Amino acid sequence: MLRLASILYSLISTSLAGSFIVVALVTGYTTLMPIIYAAAAGFVLALPVSWAVSKQLYDDS
């Protein structure tokens, strides 16, 4: 299950980080630090999300 979670993390983290960066830019935060914070939040939030998704996929199969 750890291997599946790490593969999913590589996909989910980039998606979440990119989405959070777009949200930061659209809301007017165009300096460097808010963009870095948004990317970091996406990467951190992707850890439990990828673990939960991999657990659901592993339990169903």
CHARMM-style PDB file with segment names, atoms N, HN, CA, C and O in Angstrom:
ATOM      1  N   MET     1       0.823  -1.191   0.000  1.00  0.00      PROA
ATOM      2  CA  MET     1       0.000   0.000   0.000  1.00  0.00      PROA
ATOM      3  C   MET     1       0.868   1.256   0.000  1.00  0.00      PROA
ATOM      4  O   MET     1       0.459   2.285  -0.536  1.00  0.00      PROA
ATOM      5  N   LEU     2       2.037   1.186   0.583  1.00  0.00      PROA
ATOM      6  HN  LEU     2       2.369   0.349   1.019  1.00  0.00      PROA
ATOM      7  CA  LEU     2       2.922   2.350   0.615  1.00  0.00      PROA
ATOM      8  C   LEU     2       3.387   2.729  -0.787  1.00  0.00      PROA
ATOM      9  O   LEU     2       3.524   3.912  -1.100  1.00  0.00      PROA
ATOM     10  N   ARG     3       3.628   1.737  -1.620  1.00  0.00      PROA
ATOM     11  HN  ARG     3       3.517   0.776  -1.365  1.00  0.00      PROA
ATOM     12  CA  ARG     3       4.051   2.015  -2.993  1.00  0.00      PROA
ATOM     13  C   ARG     3       2.937   2.728  -3.764  1.00  0.00      PROA
ATOM     14  O   ARG     3       3.197   3.683  -4.496  1.00  0.00      PROA
ATOM     15  N   LEU     4       1.713   2.266  -3.600  1.00  0.00      PROA
ATOM     16  HN  LEU     4       1.501   1.490  -3.005  1.00  0.00      PROA
ATOM     17  CA  LEU     4       0.578   2.909  -4.249  1.00  0.00      PROA
ATOM     18  C   LEU     4       0.391   4.333  -3.738  1.00  0.00      PROA
ATOM     19  O   LEU     4       0.102   5.240  -4.519  1.00  0.00      PROA
ATOM     20  N   ALA     5       0.552   4.531  -2.443  1.00  0.00      PROA
ATOM     21  HN  ALA     5       0.787   3.794  -1.809  1.00  0.00      PROA
ATOM     22  CA  ALA     5       0.414   5.875  -1.868  1.00  0.00      PROA
ATOM     23  C   ALA     5       1.489   6.816  -2.391  1.00  0.00      PROA
ATOM     24  O   ALA     5       1.217   7.994  -2.622  1.00  0.00      PROA
ATOM     25  N   SER     6       2.695   6.319  -2.580  1.00  0.00      PROA
ATOM     26  HN  SER     6       2.916   5.362  -2.393  1.00  0.00      PROA
ATOM     27  CA  SER     6       3.756   7.200  -3.084  1.00  0.00      PROA
ATOM     28  C   SER     6       3.532   7.564  -4.544  1.00  0.00      PROA
ATOM     29  O   SER     6       3.844   8.680  -4.959  1.00  0.00      PROA
ATOM     30  N   ILE     7       2.998   6.639  -5.323  1.00  0.00      PROA
ATOM     31  HN  ILE     7       2.745   5.732  -4.987  1.00  0.00      PROA
ATOM     32  CA  ILE     7       2.679   6.960  -6.720  1.00  0.00      PROA
ATOM     33  C   ILE     7       1.539   7.973  -6.779  1.00  0.00      PROA
ATOM     34  O   ILE     7       1.588   8.929  -7.553  1.00  0.00      PROA
ATOM     35  N   LEU     8       0.527   7.760  -5.965  1.00  0.00      PROA
ATOM     36  HN  LEU     8       0.488   6.984  -5.336  1.00  0.00      PROA
ATOM     37  CA  LEU     8      -0.581   8.703  -5.928  1.00  0.00      PROA
ATOM     38  C   LEU     8      -0.145  10.060  -5.402  1.00  0.00      PROA
ATOM     39  O   LEU     8      -0.644  11.088  -5.859  1.00  0.00      PROA
ATOM     40  N   TYR     9       0.776  10.079  -4.451  1.00  0.00      PROA
ATOM     41  HN  TYR     9       1.181   9.243  -4.079  1.00  0.00      PROA
ATOM     42  CA  TYR     9       1.262  11.344  -3.906  1.00  0.00      PROA
ATOM     43  C   TYR     9       1.905  12.202  -4.987  1.00  0.00      PROA
ATOM     44  O   TYR     9       1.726  13.420  -5.010  1.00  0.00      PROA
ATOM     45  N   SER    10       2.650  11.569  -5.875  1.00  0.00      PROA
ATOM     46  HN  SER    10       2.795  10.580  -5.856  1.00  0.00      PROA
ATOM     47  CA  SER    10       3.301  12.351  -6.924  1.00  0.00      PROA
ATOM     48  C   SER    10       2.278  13.015  -7.844  1.00  0.00      PROA
ATOM     49  O   SER    10       2.542  14.089  -8.384  1.00  0.00      PROA
ATOM     50  N   LEU    11       1.139  12.403  -8.023  1.00  0.00      PROA
ATOM     51  HN  LEU    11       0.925  11.530  -7.584  1.00  0.00      PROA
ATOM     52  CA  LEU    11       0.098  12.999  -8.854  1.00  0.00      PROA
ATOM     53  C   LEU    11      -0.759  13.993  -8.083  1.00  0.00      PROA
ATOM     54  O   LEU    11      -1.045  15.086  -8.572  1.00  0.00      PROA
ATOM     55  N   ILE    12      -1.163  13.616  -6.891  1.00  0.00      PROA
ATOM     56  HN  ILE    12      -0.931  12.728  -6.494  1.00  0.00      PROA
ATOM     57  CA  ILE    12      -2.060  14.451  -6.101  1.00  0.00      PROA
ATOM     58  C   ILE    12      -1.367  15.712  -5.608  1.00  0.00      PROA
ATOM     59  O   ILE    12      -1.974  16.783  -5.590  1.00  0.00      PROA
ATOM     60  N   SER    13      -0.105  15.600  -5.208  1.00  0.00      PROA
ATOM     61  HN  SER    13       0.388  14.730  -5.223  1.00  0.00      PROA
ATOM     62  CA  SER    13       0.593  16.775  -4.665  1.00  0.00      PROA
ATOM     63  C   SER    13       0.783  17.853  -5.720  1.00  0.00      PROA
ATOM     64  O   SER    13       0.610  19.036  -5.430  1.00  0.00      PROA
ATOM     65  N   THR    14       1.133  17.467  -6.929  1.00  0.00      PROA
ATOM     66  HN  THR    14       1.274  16.506  -7.165  1.00  0.00      PROA
ATOM     67  CA  THR    14       1.304  18.479  -7.971  1.00  0.00      PROA
ATOM     68  C   THR    14      -0.031  19.108  -8.351  1.00  0.00      PROA
ATOM     69  O   THR    14      -0.094  20.301  -8.649  1.00  0.00      PROA
ATOM     70  N   SER    15      -1.088  18.319  -8.343  1.00  0.00      PROA
ATOM     71  HN  SER    15      -1.037  17.350  -8.101  1.00  0.00      PROA
ATOM     72  CA  SER    15      -2.410  18.868  -8.656  1.00  0.00      PROA
ATOM     73  C   SER    15      -2.869  19.852  -7.588  1.00  0.00      PROA
ATOM     74  O   SER    15      -3.342  20.943  -7.907  1.00  0.00      PROA
ATOM     75  N   LEU    16      -2.730  19.470  -6.320  1.00  0.00      PROA
ATOM     76  HN  LEU    16      -2.346  18.584  -6.061  1.00  0.00      PROA
ATOM     77  CA  LEU    16      -3.151  20.361  -5.242  1.00  0.00      PROA
ATOM     78  C   LEU    16      -2.283  21.614  -5.163  1.00  0.00      PROA
ATOM     79  O   LEU    16      -2.795  22.718  -4.980  1.00  0.00      PROA
ATOM     80  N   ALA    17      -0.992  21.444  -5.298  1.00  0.00      PROA
ATOM     81  HN  ALA    17      -0.576  20.547  -5.447  1.00  0.00      PROA
ATOM     82  CA  ALA    17      -0.102  22.611  -5.234  1.00  0.00      PROA
ATOM     83  C   ALA    17      -0.405  23.564  -6.380  1.00  0.00      PROA
ATOM     84  O   ALA    17      -0.461  24.776  -6.172  1.00  0.00      PROA
ATOM     85  N   GLY    18      -0.598  23.048  -7.567  1.00  0.00      PROA
ATOM     86  HN  GLY    18      -0.552  22.064  -7.737  1.00  0.00      PROA
ATOM     87  CA  GLY    18      -0.928  23.898  -8.704  1.00  0.00      PROA
ATOM     88  C   GLY    18      -2.256  24.602  -8.528  1.00  0.00      PROA
ATOM     89  O   GLY    18      -2.388  25.778  -8.870  1.00  0.00      PROA
ATOM     90  N   SER    19      -3.235  23.899  -8.001  1.00  0.00      PROA
ATOM     91  HN  SER    19      -3.127  22.945  -7.723  1.00  0.00      PROA
ATOM     92  CA  SER    19      -4.540  24.512  -7.761  1.00  0.00      PROA
ATOM     93  C   SER    19      -4.446  25.614  -6.710  1.00  0.00      PROA
ATOM     94  O   SER    19      -5.046  26.677  -6.863  1.00  0.00      PROA
ATOM     95  N   PHE    20      -3.699  25.358  -5.653  1.00  0.00      PROA
ATOM     96  HN  PHE    20      -3.212  24.494  -5.528  1.00  0.00      PROA
ATOM     97  CA  PHE    20      -3.554  26.369  -4.610  1.00  0.00      PROA
ATOM     98  C   PHE    20      -2.787  27.590  -5.113  1.00  0.00      PROA
ATOM     99  O   PHE    20      -3.083  28.715  -4.710  1.00  0.00      PROA
ATOM    100  N   ILE    21      -1.823  27.385  -5.973  1.00  0.00      PROA
ATOM    101  HN  ILE    21      -1.582  26.471  -6.300  1.00  0.00      PROA
ATOM    102  CA  ILE    21      -1.095  28.513  -6.554  1.00  0.00      PROA
ATOM    103  C   ILE    21      -2.015  29.343  -7.433  1.00  0.00      PROA
ATOM    104  O   ILE    21      -1.962  30.572  -7.395  1.00  0.00      PROA
ATOM    105  N   VAL    22      -2.847  28.695  -8.215  1.00  0.00      PROA
ATOM    106  HN  VAL    22      -2.890  27.696  -8.246  1.00  0.00      PROA
ATOM    107  CA  VAL    22      -3.796  29.426  -9.052  1.00  0.00      PROA
ATOM    108  C   VAL    22      -4.766  30.228  -8.186  1.00  0.00      PROA
ATOM    109  O   VAL    22      -5.072  31.379  -8.498  1.00  0.00      PROA
ATOM    110  N   VAL    23      -5.244  29.626  -7.107  1.00  0.00      PROA
ATOM    111  HN  VAL    23      -4.995  28.691  -6.854  1.00  0.00      PROA
ATOM    112  CA  VAL    23      -6.139  30.341  -6.192  1.00  0.00      PROA
ATOM    113  C   VAL    23      -5.435  31.540  -5.584  1.00  0.00      PROA
ATOM    114  O   VAL    23      -6.031  32.611  -5.473  1.00  0.00      PROA
ATOM    115  N   ALA    24      -4.191  31.386  -5.192  1.00  0.00      PROA
ATOM    116  HN  ALA    24      -3.706  30.516  -5.282  1.00  0.00      PROA
ATOM    117  CA  ALA    24      -3.439  32.508  -4.619  1.00  0.00      PROA
ATOM    118  C   ALA    24      -3.272  33.627  -5.636  1.00  0.00      PROA
ATOM    119  O   ALA    24      -3.418  34.800  -5.293  1.00  0.00      PROA
ATOM    120  N   LEU    25      -2.973  33.285  -6.861  1.00  0.00      PROA
ATOM    121  HN  LEU    25      -2.855  32.332  -7.140  1.00  0.00      PROA
ATOM    122  CA  LEU    25      -2.793  34.302  -7.890  1.00  0.00      PROA
ATOM    123  C   LEU    25      -4.102  34.998  -8.240  1.00  0.00      PROA
ATOM    124  O   LEU    25      -4.125  36.212  -8.441  1.00  0.00      PROA
ATOM    125  N   VAL    26      -5.184  34.243  -8.313  1.00  0.00      PROA
ATOM    126  HN  VAL    26      -5.166  33.257  -8.150  1.00  0.00      PROA
ATOM    127  CA  VAL    26      -6.477  34.836  -8.658  1.00  0.00      PROA
ATOM    128  C   VAL    26      -6.964  35.772  -7.557  1.00  0.00      PROA
ATOM    129  O   VAL    26      -7.599  36.786  -7.843  1.00  0.00      PROA
ATOM    130  N   THR    27      -6.673  35.443  -6.312  1.00  0.00      PROA
ATOM    131  HN  THR    27      -6.157  34.619  -6.079  1.00  0.00      PROA
ATOM    132  CA  THR    27      -7.110  36.289  -5.206  1.00  0.00      PROA
ATOM    133  C   THR    27      -6.214  37.500  -5.002  1.00  0.00      PROA
ATOM    134  O   THR    27      -6.470  38.308  -4.109  1.00  0.00      PROA
ATOM    135  N   GLY    28      -5.173  37.643  -5.806  1.00  0.00      PROA
ATOM    136  HN  GLY    28      -4.965  36.986  -6.531  1.00  0.00      PROA
ATOM    137  CA  GLY    28      -4.368  38.854  -5.766  1.00  0.00      PROA
ATOM    138  C   GLY    28      -3.049  38.746  -5.032  1.00  0.00      PROA
ATOM    139  O   GLY    28      -2.338  39.744  -4.911  1.00  0.00      PROA
ATOM    140  N   TYR    29      -2.705  37.590  -4.547  1.00  0.00      PROA
ATOM    141  HN  TYR    29      -3.283  36.780  -4.646  1.00  0.00      PROA
ATOM    142  CA  TYR    29      -1.428  37.403  -3.868  1.00  0.00      PROA
ATOM    143  C   TYR    29      -0.365  37.069  -4.916  1.00  0.00      PROA
ATOM    144  O   TYR    29      -0.169  35.906  -5.268  1.00  0.00      PROA
ATOM    145  N   THR    30       0.303  38.084  -5.398  1.00  0.00      PROA
ATOM    146  HN  THR    30       0.144  39.029  -5.112  1.00  0.00      PROA
ATOM    147  CA  THR    30       1.237  37.882  -6.508  1.00  0.00      PROA
ATOM    148  C   THR    30       2.708  37.965  -6.096  1.00  0.00      PROA
ATOM    149  O   THR    30       3.594  37.913  -6.949  1.00  0.00      PROA
ATOM    150  N   THR    31       2.966  38.091  -4.813  1.00  0.00      PROA
ATOM    151  HN  THR    31       2.246  38.133  -4.120  1.00  0.00      PROA
ATOM    152  CA  THR    31       4.364  38.105  -4.376  1.00  0.00      PROA
ATOM    153  C   THR    31       4.844  36.679  -4.138  1.00  0.00      PROA
ATOM    154  O   THR    31       4.057  35.735  -4.205  1.00  0.00      PROA
ATOM    155  N   LEU    32       6.121  36.526  -3.863  1.00  0.00      PROA
ATOM    156  HN  LEU    32       6.760  37.293  -3.808  1.00  0.00      PROA
ATOM    157  CA  LEU    32       6.728  35.204  -3.790  1.00  0.00      PROA
ATOM    158  C   LEU    32       6.241  34.371  -2.607  1.00  0.00      PROA
ATOM    159  O   LEU    32       5.921  33.195  -2.777  1.00  0.00      PROA
ATOM    160  N   MET    33       6.181  34.952  -1.428  1.00  0.00      PROA
ATOM    161  HN  MET    33       6.441  35.908  -1.290  1.00  0.00      PROA
ATOM    162  CA  MET    33       5.883  34.161  -0.231  1.00  0.00      PROA
ATOM    163  C   MET    33       4.484  33.536  -0.235  1.00  0.00      PROA
ATOM    164  O   MET    33       4.362  32.366   0.125  1.00  0.00      PROA
ATOM    165  N   PRO    34       3.428  34.252  -0.623  1.00  0.00      PROA
ATOM    166  CA  PRO    34       2.118  33.567  -0.674  1.00  0.00      PROA
ATOM    167  C   PRO    34       2.081  32.417  -1.681  1.00  0.00      PROA
ATOM    168  O   PRO    34       1.385  31.425  -1.463  1.00  0.00      PROA
ATOM    169  N   ILE    35       2.814  32.543  -2.762  1.00  0.00      PROA
ATOM    170  HN  ILE    35       3.380  33.348  -2.939  1.00  0.00      PROA
ATOM    171  CA  ILE    35       2.854  31.470  -3.747  1.00  0.00      PROA
ATOM    172  C   ILE    35       3.591  30.259  -3.181  1.00  0.00      PROA
ATOM    173  O   ILE    35       3.175  29.120  -3.393  1.00  0.00      PROA
ATOM    174  N   ILE    36       4.673  30.503  -2.470  1.00  0.00      PROA
ATOM    175  HN  ILE    36       5.011  31.429  -2.298  1.00  0.00      PROA
ATOM    176  CA  ILE    36       5.408  29.400  -1.830  1.00  0.00      PROA
ATOM    177  C   ILE    36       4.556  28.745  -0.750  1.00  0.00      PROA
ATOM    178  O   ILE    36       4.547  27.521  -0.625  1.00  0.00      PROA
ATOM    179  N   TYR    37       3.837  29.553   0.033  1.00  0.00      PROA
ATOM    180  HN  TYR    37       3.844  30.548  -0.069  1.00  0.00      PROA
ATOM    181  CA  TYR    37       2.960  28.990   1.064  1.00  0.00      PROA
ATOM    182  C   TYR    37       1.852  28.150   0.442  1.00  0.00      PROA
ATOM    183  O   TYR    37       1.505  27.094   0.972  1.00  0.00      PROA
ATOM    184  N   ALA    38       1.301  28.599  -0.660  1.00  0.00      PROA
ATOM    185  HN  ALA    38       1.582  29.457  -1.091  1.00  0.00      PROA
ATOM    186  CA  ALA    38       0.244  27.843  -1.334  1.00  0.00      PROA
ATOM    187  C   ALA    38       0.784  26.514  -1.849  1.00  0.00      PROA
ATOM    188  O   ALA    38       0.128  25.482  -1.710  1.00  0.00      PROA
ATOM    189  N   ALA    39       1.967  26.531  -2.438  1.00  0.00      PROA
ATOM    190  HN  ALA    39       2.500  27.369  -2.551  1.00  0.00      PROA
ATOM    191  CA  ALA    39       2.569  25.287  -2.941  1.00  0.00      PROA
ATOM    192  C   ALA    39       2.885  24.342  -1.788  1.00  0.00      PROA
ATOM    193  O   ALA    39       2.633  23.141  -1.889  1.00  0.00      PROA
ATOM    194  N   ALA    40       3.427  24.860  -0.707  1.00  0.00      PROA
ATOM    195  HN  ALA    40       3.632  25.836  -0.625  1.00  0.00      PROA
ATOM    196  CA  ALA    40       3.749  24.023   0.450  1.00  0.00      PROA
ATOM    197  C   ALA    40       2.485  23.426   1.062  1.00  0.00      PROA
ATOM    198  O   ALA    40       2.481  22.267   1.475  1.00  0.00      PROA
ATOM    199  N   ALA    41       1.421  24.210   1.119  1.00  0.00      PROA
ATOM    200  HN  ALA    41       1.424  25.151   0.783  1.00  0.00      PROA
ATOM    201  CA  ALA    41       0.156  23.693   1.650  1.00  0.00      PROA
ATOM    202  C   ALA    41      -0.377  22.563   0.783  1.00  0.00      PROA
ATOM    203  O   ALA    41      -0.915  21.582   1.298  1.00  0.00      PROA
ATOM    204  N   GLY    42      -0.230  22.694  -0.521  1.00  0.00      PROA
ATOM    205  HN  GLY    42       0.207  23.490  -0.939  1.00  0.00      PROA
ATOM    206  CA  GLY    42      -0.663  21.627  -1.416  1.00  0.00      PROA
ATOM    207  C   GLY    42       0.126  20.355  -1.218  1.00  0.00      PROA
ATOM    208  O   GLY    42      -0.438  19.261  -1.215  1.00  0.00      PROA
ATOM    209  N   PHE    43       1.439  20.492  -1.051  1.00  0.00      PROA
ATOM    210  HN  PHE    43       1.898  21.381  -1.053  1.00  0.00      PROA
ATOM    211  CA  PHE    43       2.270  19.304  -0.855  1.00  0.00      PROA
ATOM    212  C   PHE    43       2.000  18.643   0.490  1.00  0.00      PROA
ATOM    213  O   PHE    43       2.009  17.415   0.588  1.00  0.00      PROA
ATOM    214  N   VAL    44       1.760  19.438   1.523  1.00  0.00      PROA
ATOM    215  HN  VAL    44       1.753  20.434   1.444  1.00  0.00      PROA
ATOM    216  CA  VAL    44       1.489  18.865   2.846  1.00  0.00      PROA
ATOM    217  C   VAL    44       0.107  18.228   2.890  1.00  0.00      PROA
ATOM    218  O   VAL    44      -0.062  17.146   3.452  1.00  0.00      PROA
ATOM    219  N   LEU    45      -0.884  18.896   2.300  1.00  0.00      PROA
ATOM    220  HN  LEU    45      -0.747  19.775   1.844  1.00  0.00      PROA
ATOM    221  CA  LEU    45      -2.239  18.357   2.306  1.00  0.00      PROA
ATOM    222  C   LEU    45      -2.342  17.081   1.476  1.00  0.00      PROA
ATOM    223  O   LEU    45      -3.226  16.259   1.714  1.00  0.00      PROA
ATOM    224  N   ALA    46      -1.464  16.913   0.523  1.00  0.00      PROA
ATOM    225  HN  ALA    46      -0.746  17.581   0.329  1.00  0.00      PROA
ATOM    226  CA  ALA    46      -1.505  15.724  -0.334  1.00  0.00      PROA
ATOM    227  C   ALA    46      -1.107  14.454   0.410  1.00  0.00      PROA
ATOM    228  O   ALA    46      -1.473  13.360  -0.020  1.00  0.00      PROA
ATOM    229  N   LEU    47      -0.377  14.564   1.502  1.00  0.00      PROA
ATOM    230  HN  LEU    47      -0.079  15.453   1.852  1.00  0.00      PROA
ATOM    231  CA  LEU    47       0.023  13.366   2.251  1.00  0.00      PROA
ATOM    232  C   LEU    47      -1.176  12.577   2.785  1.00  0.00      PROA
ATOM    233  O   LEU    47      -1.306  11.395   2.468  1.00  0.00      PROA
ATOM    234  N   PRO    48      -2.052  13.187   3.579  1.00  0.00      PROA
ATOM    235  CA  PRO    48      -3.195  12.391   4.054  1.00  0.00      PROA
ATOM    236  C   PRO    48      -4.184  12.044   2.943  1.00  0.00      PROA
ATOM    237  O   PRO    48      -4.840  11.004   3.000  1.00  0.00      PROA
ATOM    238  N   VAL    49      -4.291  12.902   1.942  1.00  0.00      PROA
ATOM    239  HN  VAL    49      -3.757  13.747   1.897  1.00  0.00      PROA
ATOM    240  CA  VAL    49      -5.213  12.623   0.845  1.00  0.00      PROA
ATOM    241  C   VAL    49      -4.752  11.391   0.065  1.00  0.00      PROA
ATOM    242  O   VAL    49      -5.554  10.503  -0.226  1.00  0.00      PROA
ATOM    243  N   SER    50      -3.481  11.338  -0.267  1.00  0.00      PROA
ATOM    244  HN  SER    50      -2.830  12.059  -0.031  1.00  0.00      PROA
ATOM    245  CA  SER    50      -2.979  10.186  -1.019  1.00  0.00      PROA
ATOM    246  C   SER    50      -3.026   8.918  -0.180  1.00  0.00      PROA
ATOM    247  O   SER    50      -3.265   7.834  -0.713  1.00  0.00      PROA
ATOM    248  N   TRP    51      -2.806   9.034   1.108  1.00  0.00      PROA
ATOM    249  HN  TRP    51      -2.612   9.915   1.541  1.00  0.00      PROA
ATOM    250  CA  TRP    51      -2.898   7.861   1.974  1.00  0.00      PROA
ATOM    251  C   TRP    51      -4.339   7.348   2.020  1.00  0.00      PROA
ATOM    252  O   TRP    51      -4.566   6.140   1.957  1.00  0.00      PROA
ATOM    253  N   ALA    52      -5.312   8.254   2.130  1.00  0.00      PROA
ATOM    254  HN  ALA    52      -5.128   9.236   2.181  1.00  0.00      PROA
ATOM    255  CA  ALA    52      -6.715   7.854   2.181  1.00  0.00      PROA
ATOM    256  C   ALA    52      -7.173   7.240   0.858  1.00  0.00      PROA
ATOM    257  O   ALA    52      -7.901   6.247   0.846  1.00  0.00      PROA
ATOM    258  N   VAL    53      -6.744   7.832  -0.246  1.00  0.00      PROA
ATOM    259  HN  VAL    53      -6.152   8.638  -0.236  1.00  0.00      PROA
ATOM    260  CA  VAL    53      -7.117   7.299  -1.552  1.00  0.00      PROA
ATOM    261  C   VAL    53      -6.502   5.923  -1.764  1.00  0.00      PROA
ATOM    262  O   VAL    53      -7.174   5.012  -2.246  1.00  0.00      PROA
ATOM    263  N   SER    54      -5.235   5.765  -1.410  1.00  0.00      PROA
ATOM    264  HN  SER    54      -4.689   6.506  -1.019  1.00  0.00      PROA
ATOM    265  CA  SER    54      -4.597   4.456  -1.596  1.00  0.00      PROA
ATOM    266  C   SER    54      -5.228   3.402  -0.681  1.00  0.00      PROA
ATOM    267  O   SER    54      -5.343   2.238  -1.063  1.00  0.00      PROA
ATOM    268  N   LYS    55      -5.627   3.800   0.501  1.00  0.00      PROA
ATOM    269  HN  LYS    55      -5.534   4.746   0.812  1.00  0.00      PROA
ATOM    270  CA  LYS    55      -6.295   2.859   1.401  1.00  0.00      PROA
ATOM    271  C   LYS    55      -7.630   2.411   0.822  1.00  0.00      PROA
ATOM    272  O   LYS    55      -7.982   1.233   0.877  1.00  0.00      PROA
ATOM    273  N   GLN    56      -8.368   3.370   0.267  1.00  0.00      PROA
ATOM    274  HN  GLN    56      -8.082   4.328   0.222  1.00  0.00      PROA
ATOM    275  CA  GLN    56      -9.654   3.025  -0.355  1.00  0.00      PROA
ATOM    276  C   GLN    56      -9.430   2.092  -1.553  1.00  0.00      PROA
ATOM    277  O   GLN    56     -10.148   1.104  -1.706  1.00  0.00      PROA
ATOM    278  N   LEU    57      -8.463   2.390  -2.385  1.00  0.00      PROA
ATOM    279  HN  LEU    57      -7.880   3.193  -2.261  1.00  0.00      PROA
ATOM    280  CA  LEU    57      -8.198   1.544  -3.538  1.00  0.00      PROA
ATOM    281  C   LEU    57      -7.685   0.173  -3.138  1.00  0.00      PROA
ATOM    282  O   LEU    57      -8.049  -0.831  -3.750  1.00  0.00      PROA
ATOM    283  N   TYR    58      -6.849   0.123  -2.120  1.00  0.00      PROA
ATOM    284  HN  TYR    58      -6.553   0.938  -1.622  1.00  0.00      PROA
ATOM    285  CA  TYR    58      -6.283  -1.153  -1.668  1.00  0.00      PROA
ATOM    286  C   TYR    58      -7.352  -2.034  -1.013  1.00  0.00      PROA
ATOM    287  O   TYR    58      -7.363  -3.249  -1.208  1.00  0.00      PROA
ATOM    288  N   ASP    59      -8.237  -1.427  -0.247  1.00  0.00      PROA
ATOM    289  HN  ASP    59      -8.229  -0.440  -0.088  1.00  0.00      PROA
ATOM    290  CA  ASP    59      -9.287  -2.201   0.445  1.00  0.00      PROA
ATOM    291  C   ASP    59     -10.339  -2.717  -0.537  1.00  0.00      PROA
ATOM    292  O   ASP    59     -10.929  -3.773  -0.311  1.00  0.00      PROA
ATOM    293  N   ASP    60     -10.578  -1.984  -1.618  1.00  0.00      PROA
ATOM    294  HN  ASP    60     -10.099  -1.126  -1.802  1.00  0.00      PROA
ATOM    295  CA  ASP    60     -11.597  -2.410  -2.571  1.00  0.00      PROA
ATOM    296  C   ASP    60     -11.130  -3.551  -3.464  1.00  0.00      PROA
ATOM    297  O   ASP    60     -11.953  -4.306  -3.982  1.00  0.00      PROA
ATOM    298  N   SER    61      -9.839  -3.684  -3.650  1.00  0.00      PROA
ATOM    299  HN  SER    61      -9.170  -3.070  -3.229  1.00  0.00      PROA
ATOM    300  CA  SER    61      -9.374  -4.741  -4.558  1.00  0.00      PROA
ATOM    301  C   SER    61      -9.023  -6.017  -3.832  1.00  0.00      PROA
ATOM    302  OT1 SER    61      -8.617  -6.994  -4.461  1.00  0.00      PROA
TER     303      SER     61
END
